[in-house]
Amino acid sequence: MSTSLAGEIATELIKELLNVVRMTYLCRPTAEQLKRSVDSLLPIVQETSLSGVELPQHRQNQLSELADNLRLALELARKAAASPRWNVYRSMQLARKMERIDNWITRWIERQIPAHVLADVHHIRADYAARFDRIERTLDITAASVMARGPVALGTAPFSMFPEMMKGFVPVAAPAKAPIAMGSPPPSSGFPMPEMMEGLMPSEEAAKVPVAMGKSQSSGFPVAEMMEGLILAGEGMKPVGVGIRFGKEKVKEMLMDGFDRVTVVGISGIGGSGKTTLAREICKDPEIRSYFKDRIYFETLSQSQNLESLKLKLWEQISGNMVLGAYNQIPQWQVELGTRDKGPFLLVLDDVWSASELEELVFRVPGCKILVVSRFKFPSIVKNTYEIESLGEEDALSLFCHAAFEQKYIPSTFDKKLVKQVVEECKGLPLALKVIGASLRDQPPKLWLRAKNKLARGESICESHENKLLERMASSIEFLSGKVRECFLDLGSFPEDKRIPLDVLINMWMELHDLDEEDAFAILVELSNKNLLNLLKDAQNRAGDIYSSYTELSVTQHDLLRDLALHVNSQETLTSRRRLIMPRKENELPKEWDRVKDQQLEAQIVSINTGEMKESDWFQMHFPKAEVLILNFAADAYFLPPFLSIMPNLKTLILINYGASCTTLQNLSVFTSLSNLRSLWLEKIAVPPLPKTTVPLQNLRKVSLVLCELTNSLRGSKVDLSLTLPRLSHLTIDHCIDVTKLPSAICDINSLECLSISNCHDLSELPCEFGKLNSLKILRVYACPALKRLPHSICLLKGLKYLDISQSFNLRELPEELGYMTSLEKFDMRECSQLKTLPRSSSSLKSLGHVICDEDIALLWKEAERDIPDLHIQVAEESFNLDWLVE
């Protein structure tokens, strides 16, 4: 089995490596070398596999190890083939990993017994073994057909061909105790018989049990029964209800029908019914991943989607080719050629709102399978839709108990009748069960009774009345403390189905609710524990570190929970609302806002979501109490709102551009009036040059520049930043790929305490005046592959406590005077592969308590442990994060 598996993987790997060689530049030499190694290995493995003789256990173990490494190489090759050409960092990472695999394969070949000789011996033995196998199988099948109590139907294949179809048959250790009905897809589906036969009982036991193979009109595949007791991938041992198991198999069957046909399949249900959960479980299913060879693309849409840029991005992922221009300019023959010979692919479109946008995103190419997840049905486009039903009583109770009691059943000390009444009012909706259950966790019985009565007073929930679900779920946030509840309602200020940067959220809460950073983070964790928001990946652990950066971390929120926040906010009149929010993207400001433009509005948060805005698109509004302004847009040019100049209490300004390229801002003069501004977040903005007459922003403490173009702003700037930004303490520059070097003017900002520069792939040098930053406590310069050295003056930073230079794999040396940084407490230098030595002075870092590094450099730090007794050395695994590309 190990030989066969290794051979299959090696064959597939060679095909994928050819794609890498043809399509990528940076990975090409490594891919060619790896291909040569696998080419020399493949004939040996295939000969051994085709012999059909069982190998000794120790050789099976060796081949299993080989198969595992070949599988890893295959995954790396697929990632390399799909990697965008402009992403230099990822390509070089993948090349290094493939090089390691190639070295391992070379050592494996040299270490083993001469495999060619072994293969020849196998051929001699196999000739006799194959003869006996065919005779034994024929006798067993004949005996089974005679002794069986029921007829044996062998599908559409002739009986004479059955011995050949039985090749690869593996008996289980014990006979089955019940009849097995195996439903087979029709012959056209190409379903291989050996896979269907895996796991059947030994042939000598076959006579005791009738086996029906093939599908008749009267016999279906009992999915719910067969799936009973199973678990879904990625869920550990957590039980899953029969409904979702049945739905998973049903949708899988529809997706895998017709190899080359364009198939559009749907999952529909009301908000909170588990549509997205089911879609994600289907994507993780091993059978689906194998069928599509991991060519699975998951995209969450929204009501304010830029379809043209989305379609272009999806096509680049699917075809593996970078496109210059718009998608509609690609000739149809080139579209069809882009997916030829790659097999089928699965595109999951989550949260689709309209038939017109869905029609735009259906790729009419062979092998395209699209799974549409929506609250609505689109019968003109989606021919087969699986409709999610509410959970049954038992499954609903189990899910509720997991949220409320962290166990599957009602505790013996609890009033079972009361719990079941609360569960009944949730009407089998998974999200309502999770949120309401979590809100009642550790609450006294009186509050449970109060919640039950509040839920019971509402009308029954049906699929067409989601507002009634919102009324029920509103009770779940009544148990939140004052500031926690306000922080939850603030989440509605961000666009639907978009990731919310953790840095933006924490900072906004700190300014609005007078919180310390630690308290704001504690609220974030509490909301996550109550299922009111989702922390992506390992965000809670990563953000919980004392020196952690929030820049690359984000949270999401179920659209129904966002609807809940908007629902609660809308209970007040427009002029008295604490949050004035545009629920979705529109081409102009809401008409109801125009009707109150002459009145003073009480809003503390104003959130606007539009496309391109010109001066004539705005009207004057009055926000005397506004502290946070969030401008979400998708545009090449954007005129800042005139009313910015009359927002005297504005503390936080957030500009996020969701367009395909950086936007140019107009009406910059409004910044001269923002004397109380404390925090500025710019995302995908072409930052303009600062004029000499720039008015000082006396209270600005934090600036974050993400995915921005900074070249024009930095080039030749003569502005004295220490005068323009006299109190700036935090500066973040992330994914600004046009930055090649930092201006020395940054080193004049004496108030700077935290400087974070990350994922700037062309940054090659830091200013030599770095030592002037006397107040600097935290310095991050990570994922900057072009950086080759640190300025020597960095060693003058006597107050620096945290230094992060991780993933700067061209950094060749550290300054010899590193030991002068006597306050340094933590040093992250993982994936700096060119660093081979440590400065002698590193043993003088007496305050150093934690070093994160690769295994090679860890050995050098071990020697320094004698002089730094409290030093903890952590060997880190290689990792790279491209989650930001999802947006």
GUPA-174194 format. One record per residue (C-alpha): chain; x, y, z. Coordinates in steps of 0.2 Angstrom, whole numbers, plus 5000, padded with zeros to 4 digits. Example, Ala and Ser with C-alpha at 12.3 -4.5 7.8 and 13.67 -1.06 7.14 Angstrom:
% GUPA-174194
> lose:u:v:w
> A:5062:4978:5039
> A:5068:4995:5036
% end
This chain:
% GUPA-174194
> lose:u:v:w
> A:5000:5000:5000
> A:5014:5012:5004
> A:5023:5009:4988
> A:5007:5012:4978
> A:5004:5028:4987
> A:5022:5034:4985
> A:5021:5030:4966
> A:5004:5040:4964
> A:5011:5055:4974
> A:5027:5055:4964
> A:5018:5054:4948
> A:5007:5069:4953
> A:5022:5078:4960
> A:5031:5077:4943
> A:5016:5085:4934
> A:5014:5099:4947
> A:5033:5103:4946
> A:5032:5105:4928
> A:5019:5118:4931
> A:5030:5127:4944
> A:5045:5127:4931
> A:5034:5134:4918
> A:5025:5147:4928
> A:5037:5153:4941
> A:5054:5161:4941
> A:5060:5161:4959
> A:5056:5143:4962
> A:5061:5136:4945
> A:5079:5130:4949
> A:5074:5121:4965
> A:5058:5114:4956
> A:5070:5107:4942
> A:5082:5099:4954
> A:5067:5091:4964
> A:5060:5085:4948
> A:5076:5076:4943
> A:5077:5068:4960
> A:5059:5062:4959
> A:5061:5056:4941
> A:5075:5045:4946
> A:5065:5038:4960
> A:5049:5035:4951
> A:5053:5020:4941
> A:5060:5011:4956
> A:5044:5014:4966
> A:5033:5010:4952
> A:5041:4993:4949
> A:5040:4988:4967
> A:5022:4994:4967
> A:5017:4984:4952
> A:5024:4968:4959
> A:5010:4967:4971
> A:5020:4958:4984
> A:5019:4963:5002
> A:5035:4970:5008
> A:5043:4967:5025
> A:5037:4979:5039
> A:5053:4989:5040
> A:5053:4992:5021
> A:5035:4997:5022
> A:5039:5009:5036
> A:5053:5017:5025
> A:5041:5019:5010
> A:5028:5026:5021
> A:5041:5039:5027
> A:5045:5042:5008
> A:5026:5044:5004
> A:5024:5057:5018
> A:5038:5068:5012
> A:5033:5066:4993
> A:5015:5072:4999
> A:5023:5087:5007
> A:5033:5091:4992
> A:5017:5089:4981
> A:5008:5102:4993
> A:5023:5114:4991
> A:5023:5112:4973
> A:5005:5116:4971
> A:5007:5131:4982
> A:5022:5137:4972
> A:5012:5135:4956
> A:4997:5145:4963
> A:5008:5158:4971
> A:5007:5176:4963
> A:5022:5180:4953
> A:5024:5197:4962
> A:5025:5189:4980
> A:5043:5187:4981
> A:5043:5183:4999
> A:5032:5168:4998
> A:5041:5161:4982
> A:5057:5161:4991
> A:5050:5153:5006
> A:5043:5139:4996
> A:5059:5137:4986
> A:5069:5134:5002
> A:5056:5121:5009
> A:5057:5112:4992
> A:5076:5112:4993
> A:5075:5104:5010
> A:5063:5090:5003
> A:5075:5087:4989
> A:5090:5085:5001
> A:5080:5072:5011
> A:5075:5062:4995
> A:5093:5061:4990
> A:5099:5055:5007
> A:5084:5042:5007
> A:5090:5035:4990
> A:5108:5034:4996
> A:5103:5026:5012
> A:5092:5012:5007
> A:5097:4994:5000
> A:5100:4995:4981
> A:5081:4996:4976
> A:5084:4991:4958
> A:5090:4974:4963
> A:5075:4972:4975
> A:5063:4976:4961
> A:5070:4962:4950
> A:5068:4950:4964
> A:5050:4956:4967
> A:5046:4953:4949
> A:5051:4934:4950
> A:5041:4932:4966
> A:5026:4942:4959
> A:5024:4931:4944
> A:5020:4916:4955
> A:5010:4926:4968
> A:4999:4934:4955
> A:4994:4917:4948
> A:4989:4910:4965
> A:4980:4926:4969
> A:4969:4925:4953
> A:4965:4907:4957
> A:4960:4910:4975
> A:4949:4925:4971
> A:4940:4916:4958
> A:4936:4901:4970
> A:4931:4913:4984
> A:4919:4923:4973
> A:4912:4907:4966
> A:4909:4900:4983
> A:4901:4916:4989
> A:4889:4917:4975
> A:4883:4899:4978
> A:4882:4900:4997
> A:4874:4917:4998
> A:4857:4918:5005
> A:4852:4933:4993
> A:4857:4936:4975
> A:4873:4946:4971
> A:4870:4960:4958
> A:4886:4966:4951
> A:4881:4982:4944
> A:4884:4984:4925
> A:4900:4974:4924
> A:4900:4957:4917
> A:4904:4943:4929
> A:4919:4937:4920
> A:4927:4954:4923
> A:4924:4953:4942
> A:4941:4945:4946
> A:4950:4960:4938
> A:4939:4973:4947
> A:4943:4965:4963
> A:4962:4969:4962
> A:4967:4979:4977
> A:4953:4971:4988
> A:4958:4972:5006
> A:4948:4962:5019
> A:4944:4969:5036
> A:4949:4959:5052
> A:4932:4954:5057
> A:4916:4949:5048
> A:4901:4962:5047
> A:4886:4959:5058
> A:4873:4967:5047
> A:4869:4968:5029
> A:4878:4982:5019
> A:4870:4991:5005
> A:4882:5000:4994
> A:4875:5012:4982
> A:4886:5015:4967
> A:4885:5031:4956
> A:4880:5027:4938
> A:4894:5021:4926
> A:4896:5038:4918
> A:4903:5045:4935
> A:4919:5034:4933
> A:4918:5029:4951
> A:4932:5016:4954
> A:4926:4999:4960
> A:4942:4995:4971
> A:4938:5011:4981
> A:4920:5005:4984
> A:4927:4988:4990
> A:4939:4994:5003
> A:4934:4988:5020
> A:4922:4974:5015
> A:4923:4957:5025
> A:4935:4943:5020
> A:4929:4933:5006
> A:4927:4917:5016
> A:4915:4926:5027
> A:4906:4934:5012
> A:4893:4919:5011
> A:4886:4923:5028
> A:4880:4941:5023
> A:4871:4946:5007
> A:4879:4961:4998
> A:4870:4971:4986
> A:4881:4981:4974
> A:4873:4994:4962
> A:4859:5005:4963
> A:4841:5001:4959
> A:4825:5012:4959
> A:4820:5005:4976
> A:4837:5006:4985
> A:4845:5022:4990
> A:4861:5026:5000
> A:4855:5028:5018
> A:4867:5043:5021
> A:4860:5048:5038
> A:4861:5030:5045
> A:4879:5027:5038
> A:4885:5044:5045
> A:4878:5041:5062
> A:4891:5043:5075
> A:4904:5050:5063
> A:4913:5067:5066
> A:4917:5081:5054
> A:4934:5085:5049
> A:4942:5099:5059
> A:4930:5096:5074
> A:4940:5084:5084
> A:4929:5073:5094
> A:4914:5085:5094
> A:4898:5077:5089
> A:4889:5083:5074
> A:4870:5082:5071
> A:4863:5070:5058
> A:4855:5085:5049
> A:4872:5093:5044
> A:4880:5076:5041
> A:4866:5072:5029
> A:4867:5089:5021
> A:4886:5087:5018
> A:4884:5071:5009
> A:4870:5077:4999
> A:4879:5093:4993
> A:4895:5082:4990
> A:4885:5071:4978
> A:4879:5086:4968
> A:4896:5093:4967
> A:4905:5078:4961
> A:4892:5074:4947
> A:4899:5076:4930
> A:4918:5078:4929
> A:4919:5091:4915
> A:4902:5100:4917
> A:4899:5117:4924
> A:4889:5114:4939
> A:4881:5127:4951
> A:4875:5120:4967
> A:4866:5129:4981
> A:4865:5129:5000
> A:4851:5140:5006
> A:4843:5145:5023
> A:4840:5159:5035
> A:4853:5169:5044
> A:4861:5159:5058
> A:4855:5142:5051
> A:4873:5135:5048
> A:4875:5138:5030
> A:4893:5144:5030
> A:4897:5130:5043
> A:4891:5117:5032
> A:4900:5124:5017
> A:4917:5125:5026
> A:4915:5107:5032
> A:4912:5102:5014
> A:4928:5111:5009
> A:4938:5101:5023
> A:4931:5084:5018
> A:4945:5073:5012
> A:4935:5066:4998
> A:4931:5083:4991
> A:4949:5088:4993
> A:4955:5073:4984
> A:4942:5075:4970
> A:4947:5093:4967
> A:4965:5090:4971
> A:4964:5104:4984
> A:4959:5117:4970
> A:4946:5124:4982
> A:4943:5143:4983
> A:4932:5151:4996
> A:4926:5169:4994
> A:4914:5178:5005
> A:4904:5191:4996
> A:4894:5206:5003
> A:4881:5218:4998
> A:4894:5230:4993
> A:4906:5220:4982
> A:4917:5226:4969
> A:4913:5213:4956
> A:4925:5217:4943
> A:4940:5217:4955
> A:4934:5201:4963
> A:4931:5192:4947
> A:4949:5196:4942
> A:4956:5191:4958
> A:4947:5174:4958
> A:4952:5170:4940
> A:4971:5174:4944
> A:4969:5161:4959
> A:4960:5148:4948
> A:4971:5149:4933
> A:4987:5153:4942
> A:4991:5167:4930
> A:4993:5186:4933
> A:4981:5196:4922
> A:4986:5214:4916
> A:4970:5223:4914
> A:4951:5219:4917
> A:4944:5201:4916
> A:4932:5205:4902
> A:4947:5209:4891
> A:4953:5191:4892
> A:4948:5181:4876
> A:4936:5167:4879
> A:4949:5154:4871
> A:4962:5160:4883
> A:4950:5158:4898
> A:4946:5140:4893
> A:4965:5137:4890
> A:4969:5143:4907
> A:4960:5128:4916
> A:4964:5115:4903
> A:4972:5099:4910
> A:4971:5105:4928
> A:4955:5095:4932
> A:4939:5102:4941
> A:4940:5116:4953
> A:4927:5121:4967
> A:4923:5139:4970
> A:4913:5143:4985
> A:4903:5159:4985
> A:4897:5163:5002
> A:4883:5176:5007
> A:4877:5179:4989
> A:4864:5193:4989
> A:4858:5195:4971
> A:4856:5184:4955
> A:4865:5198:4944
> A:4881:5197:4954
> A:4880:5178:4955
> A:4879:5177:4936
> A:4894:5188:4934
> A:4904:5176:4945
> A:4900:5160:4936
> A:4915:5154:4926
> A:4909:5145:4910
> A:4924:5134:4909
> A:4925:5115:4909
> A:4926:5107:4927
> A:4920:5123:4935
> A:4910:5118:4951
> A:4902:5132:4960
> A:4894:5131:4978
> A:4882:5146:4981
> A:4879:5149:5000
> A:4864:5162:5002
> A:4849:5166:5012
> A:4840:5166:4995
> A:4837:5154:4981
> A:4842:5158:4963
> A:4832:5145:4952
> A:4837:5152:4935
> A:4856:5149:4939
> A:4856:5136:4953
> A:4847:5120:4947
> A:4851:5110:4963
> A:4849:5118:4980
> A:4850:5110:4997
> A:4839:5119:5009
> A:4845:5119:5028
> A:4832:5115:5040
> A:4831:5119:5058
> A:4840:5108:5071
> A:4830:5094:5078
> A:4826:5094:5097
> A:4840:5083:5102
> A:4853:5091:5092
> A:4847:5109:5097
> A:4848:5104:5115
> A:4866:5097:5113
> A:4872:5113:5104
> A:4864:5124:5117
> A:4871:5114:5132
> A:4888:5115:5124
> A:4887:5134:5124
> A:4879:5136:5141
> A:4887:5122:5151
> A:4902:5117:5140
> A:4895:5099:5140
> A:4883:5089:5130
> A:4869:5087:5142
> A:4859:5097:5155
> A:4868:5096:5172
> A:4859:5087:5185
> A:4858:5102:5197
> A:4849:5112:5183
> A:4830:5114:5180
> A:4829:5103:5165
> A:4811:5109:5160
> A:4817:5128:5161
> A:4832:5124:5150
> A:4821:5115:5137
> A:4809:5129:5137
> A:4823:5141:5132
> A:4830:5129:5119
> A:4812:5128:5112
> A:4811:5147:5110
> A:4827:5147:5099
> A:4818:5137:5086
> A:4832:5126:5081
> A:4843:5140:5074
> A:4861:5136:5078
> A:4867:5154:5080
> A:4853:5158:5091
> A:4857:5143:5102
> A:4875:5147:5103
> A:4873:5165:5107
> A:4858:5164:5119
> A:4867:5149:5127
> A:4883:5158:5130
> A:4874:5173:5137
> A:4866:5163:5150
> A:4882:5153:5155
> A:4885:5154:5174
> A:4869:5165:5177
> A:4857:5161:5192
> A:4840:5153:5188
> A:4830:5169:5190
> A:4839:5176:5175
> A:4836:5160:5165
> A:4817:5162:5169
> A:4818:5181:5164
> A:4826:5176:5148
> A:4813:5162:5144
> A:4799:5174:5147
> A:4807:5188:5136
> A:4809:5175:5122
> A:4791:5168:5124
> A:4783:5185:5122
> A:4790:5186:5104
> A:4780:5179:5089
> A:4786:5162:5082
> A:4801:5163:5070
> A:4799:5157:5052
> A:4810:5158:5038
> A:4804:5174:5031
> A:4804:5184:5047
> A:4822:5186:5053
> A:4818:5202:5062
> A:4809:5191:5075
> A:4825:5181:5077
> A:4834:5198:5081
> A:4821:5202:5094
> A:4824:5186:5103
> A:4843:5187:5101
> A:4843:5205:5108
> A:4840:5197:5125
> A:4857:5189:5124
> A:4866:5206:5125
> A:4856:5212:5140
> A:4867:5201:5151
> A:4882:5210:5145
> A:4890:5223:5157
> A:4888:5241:5151
> A:4905:5244:5142
> A:4905:5226:5135
> A:4887:5229:5128
> A:4893:5246:5120
> A:4908:5238:5112
> A:4897:5224:5104
> A:4886:5238:5097
> A:4901:5247:5090
> A:4905:5232:5079
> A:4890:5236:5068
> A:4900:5251:5062
> A:4911:5241:5050
> A:4905:5234:5033
> A:4897:5217:5032
> A:4908:5202:5028
> A:4924:5212:5030
> A:4938:5208:5042
> A:4939:5221:5056
> A:4958:5225:5060
> A:4961:5221:5078
> A:4972:5237:5079
> A:4957:5248:5074
> A:4945:5240:5085
> A:4955:5240:5101
> A:4961:5258:5098
> A:4943:5264:5094
> A:4937:5256:5111
> A:4951:5264:5120
> A:4946:5281:5114
> A:4928:5279:5115
> A:4926:5271:5132
> A:4941:5277:5141
> A:4949:5260:5142
> A:4966:5254:5145
> A:4973:5242:5131
> A:4972:5227:5143
> A:4954:5231:5147
> A:4949:5233:5129
> A:4958:5216:5125
> A:4948:5208:5139
> A:4932:5214:5132
> A:4937:5207:5115
> A:4940:5190:5123
> A:4924:5190:5133
> A:4914:5194:5117
> A:4923:5180:5108
> A:4919:5168:5122
> A:4901:5173:5121
> A:4901:5169:5102
> A:4897:5187:5098
> A:4913:5189:5087
> A:4926:5177:5079
> A:4944:5179:5083
> A:4953:5173:5067
> A:4966:5159:5068
> A:4976:5160:5084
> A:4972:5179:5087
> A:4968:5177:5105
> A:4985:5169:5110
> A:4995:5180:5098
> A:4987:5196:5103
> A:4988:5191:5121
> A:5007:5193:5122
> A:5014:5208:5131
> A:5024:5214:5115
> A:5012:5208:5102
> A:5007:5218:5087
> A:4989:5219:5082
> A:4993:5224:5064
> A:4990:5207:5055
> A:4976:5201:5067
> A:4958:5204:5063
> A:4941:5198:5069
> A:4925:5194:5060
> A:4907:5194:5064
> A:4892:5184:5058
> A:4881:5195:5047
> A:4866:5191:5058
> A:4875:5197:5073
> A:4880:5213:5064
> A:4861:5215:5060
> A:4858:5213:5078
> A:4869:5227:5083
> A:4861:5238:5069
> A:4844:5233:5075
> A:4847:5238:5093
> A:4855:5255:5087
> A:4840:5259:5076
> A:4828:5259:5091
> A:4833:5277:5094
> A:4828:5292:5083
> A:4841:5296:5069
> A:4846:5312:5078
> A:4849:5304:5095
> A:4858:5289:5090
> A:4875:5286:5097
> A:4880:5277:5081
> A:4875:5284:5064
> A:4879:5270:5052
> A:4876:5266:5034
> A:4871:5248:5034
> A:4878:5244:5017
> A:4887:5252:5003
> A:4878:5265:4993
> A:4882:5277:4979
> A:4876:5292:4989
> A:4872:5297:5007
> A:4855:5291:5013
> A:4841:5302:5010
> A:4835:5301:5028
> A:4852:5309:5033
> A:4848:5324:5020
> A:4832:5327:5029
> A:4841:5331:5046
> A:4857:5339:5039
> A:4852:5356:5047
> A:4850:5348:5065
> A:4864:5344:5077
> A:4867:5325:5078
> A:4871:5316:5094
> A:4882:5302:5086
> A:4898:5298:5094
> A:4902:5286:5079
> A:4899:5290:5061
> A:4902:5276:5048
> A:4900:5280:5030
> A:4901:5266:5016
> A:4901:5273:4998
> A:4910:5272:4981
> A:4919:5286:4974
> A:4914:5303:4981
> A:4916:5320:4973
> A:4914:5337:4982
> A:4896:5338:4975
> A:4891:5322:4983
> A:4893:5328:5000
> A:4881:5340:5010
> A:4885:5348:5026
> A:4881:5339:5042
> A:4884:5344:5061
> A:4892:5331:5072
> A:4898:5341:5088
> A:4900:5325:5098
> A:4907:5313:5086
> A:4923:5305:5092
> A:4926:5292:5078
> A:4923:5294:5059
> A:4925:5278:5048
> A:4925:5281:5030
> A:4924:5265:5020
> A:4924:5266:5001
> A:4930:5259:4984
> A:4937:5272:4973
> A:4952:5278:4963
> A:4949:5296:4970
> A:4940:5301:4985
> A:4935:5319:4991
> A:4936:5320:5010
> A:4919:5326:5018
> A:4918:5345:5021
> A:4910:5342:5038
> A:4927:5335:5044
> A:4932:5353:5047
> A:4918:5356:5060
> A:4920:5340:5070
> A:4929:5348:5085
> A:4929:5332:5096
> A:4935:5319:5083
> A:4948:5308:5090
> A:4949:5293:5078
> A:4949:5294:5059
> A:4949:5278:5049
> A:4950:5277:5030
> A:4949:5260:5022
> A:4948:5259:5003
> A:4942:5242:4997
> A:4946:5246:4979
> A:4958:5237:4968
> A:4971:5251:4969
> A:4977:5265:4980
> A:4966:5280:4981
> A:4970:5298:4979
> A:4963:5309:4993
> A:4956:5326:4989
> A:4952:5341:5001
> A:4966:5337:5012
> A:4964:5355:5020
> A:4952:5348:5032
> A:4966:5340:5042
> A:4971:5358:5048
> A:4955:5358:5059
> A:4958:5341:5068
> A:4967:5348:5083
> A:4960:5334:5094
> A:4964:5319:5082
> A:4973:5306:5092
> A:4973:5291:5080
> A:4974:5289:5061
> A:4972:5273:5051
> A:4975:5274:5032
> A:4973:5258:5022
> A:4976:5257:5003
> A:4979:5276:5001
> A:4992:5285:4990
> A:4999:5296:5004
> A:5002:5313:4997
> A:5019:5323:5000
> A:5018:5334:5016
> A:5020:5352:5012
> A:5031:5363:5022
> A:5016:5373:5029
> A:5008:5357:5037
> A:4999:5363:5052
> A:5005:5353:5068
> A:4993:5339:5073
> A:4997:5342:5092
> A:4988:5327:5099
> A:4990:5314:5086
> A:4998:5299:5095
> A:4996:5284:5083
> A:4997:5283:5064
> A:4995:5266:5054
> A:4998:5265:5036
> A:4993:5249:5028
> A:4994:5244:5010
> A:4998:5262:5006
> A:5009:5270:4993
> A:5022:5281:5002
> A:5035:5284:4989
> A:5028:5302:4984
> A:5026:5306:5003
> A:5044:5301:5008
> A:5054:5306:4993
> A:5063:5323:4996
> A:5052:5328:5011
> A:5059:5342:5020
> A:5045:5343:5033
> A:5051:5343:5052
> A:5041:5328:5058
> A:5046:5332:5076
> A:5036:5348:5074
> A:5022:5342:5064
> A:5019:5327:5075
> A:5026:5332:5092
> A:5017:5318:5102
> A:5017:5304:5090
> A:5021:5288:5100
> A:5016:5274:5088
> A:5020:5272:5070
> A:5015:5257:5059
> A:5020:5254:5041
> A:5013:5237:5035
> A:5013:5230:5017
> A:5019:5246:5009
> A:5028:5238:4995
> A:5035:5253:4987
> A:5045:5258:5002
> A:5064:5256:4998
> A:5071:5266:5013
> A:5065:5276:5027
> A:5068:5295:5028
> A:5080:5300:5041
> A:5066:5313:5047
> A:5058:5299:5056
> A:5072:5298:5068
> A:5069:5316:5073
> A:5052:5311:5081
> A:5059:5310:5099
> A:5042:5305:5106
> A:5041:5289:5096
> A:5039:5274:5108
> A:5034:5260:5096
> A:5039:5258:5077
> A:5033:5244:5067
> A:5038:5241:5049
> A:5032:5224:5042
> A:5030:5216:5025
> A:5039:5229:5016
> A:5047:5218:5003
> A:5058:5231:4995
> A:5064:5240:5011
> A:5083:5238:5009
> A:5090:5250:5023
> A:5086:5259:5039
> A:5092:5277:5043
> A:5109:5277:5051
> A:5102:5290:5063
> A:5091:5277:5072
> A:5100:5279:5088
> A:5092:5296:5090
> A:5075:5288:5094
> A:5078:5289:5113
> A:5061:5285:5118
> A:5059:5269:5108
> A:5054:5254:5118
> A:5047:5243:5104
> A:5055:5240:5087
> A:5048:5228:5074
> A:5056:5226:5057
> A:5050:5209:5051
> A:5046:5201:5034
> A:5057:5213:5025
> A:5067:5201:5014
> A:5078:5215:5005
> A:5085:5221:5022
> A:5103:5215:5023
> A:5109:5224:5039
> A:5104:5235:5054
> A:5112:5252:5057
> A:5125:5251:5070
> A:5117:5266:5079
> A:5102:5254:5084
> A:5113:5249:5098
> A:5111:5266:5106
> A:5093:5262:5110
> A:5096:5260:5128
> A:5077:5260:5132
> A:5072:5247:5119
> A:5063:5232:5127
> A:5057:5222:5112
> A:5066:5219:5095
> A:5058:5209:5081
> A:5068:5206:5065
> A:5059:5189:5061
> A:5057:5183:5043
> A:5071:5195:5036
> A:5080:5181:5028
> A:5093:5191:5019
> A:5099:5199:5035
> A:5117:5193:5036
> A:5124:5200:5053
> A:5119:5209:5069
> A:5129:5224:5075
> A:5144:5220:5086
> A:5138:5232:5099
> A:5121:5223:5102
> A:5125:5220:5120
> A:5124:5239:5123
> A:5105:5237:5123
> A:5104:5233:5141
> A:5085:5235:5143
> A:5081:5222:5129
> A:5069:5209:5136
> A:5063:5200:5121
> A:5071:5196:5104
> A:5062:5188:5090
> A:5074:5183:5076
> A:5065:5168:5068
> A:5068:5164:5050
> A:5083:5174:5048
> A:5092:5160:5039
> A:5107:5170:5034
> A:5112:5174:5052
> A:5126:5162:5056
> A:5134:5170:5071
> A:5130:5181:5086
> A:5140:5196:5092
> A:5151:5193:5106
> A:5143:5207:5116
> A:5126:5197:5116
> A:5131:5189:5133
> A:5130:5207:5140
> A:5111:5207:5137
> A:5107:5204:5156
> A:5089:5209:5155
> A:5085:5197:5140
> A:5072:5184:5145
> A:5065:5177:5129
> A:5073:5174:5112
> A:5063:5166:5098
> A:5074:5159:5084
> A:5078:5145:5072
> A:5086:5129:5078
> A:5104:5133:5071
> A:5105:5150:5080
> A:5097:5142:5096
> A:5113:5133:5098
> A:5123:5149:5099
> A:5111:5156:5111
> A:5113:5141:5122
> A:5131:5147:5125
> A:5125:5164:5131
> A:5114:5156:5144
> A:5128:5154:5156
> A:5129:5173:5156
> A:5111:5177:5155
> A:5103:5165:5168
> A:5085:5169:5166
> A:5086:5167:5147
> A:5072:5156:5139
> A:5076:5151:5121
> A:5061:5146:5110
> A:5064:5137:5094
> A:5051:5142:5082
> A:5043:5133:5067
> A:5044:5142:5050
> A:5028:5151:5046
> A:5021:5164:5034
> A:5004:5173:5035
> A:4995:5178:5019
> A:4978:5181:5027
> A:4978:5199:5022
> A:4977:5194:5004
> A:4959:5187:5007
> A:4952:5204:5007
% end
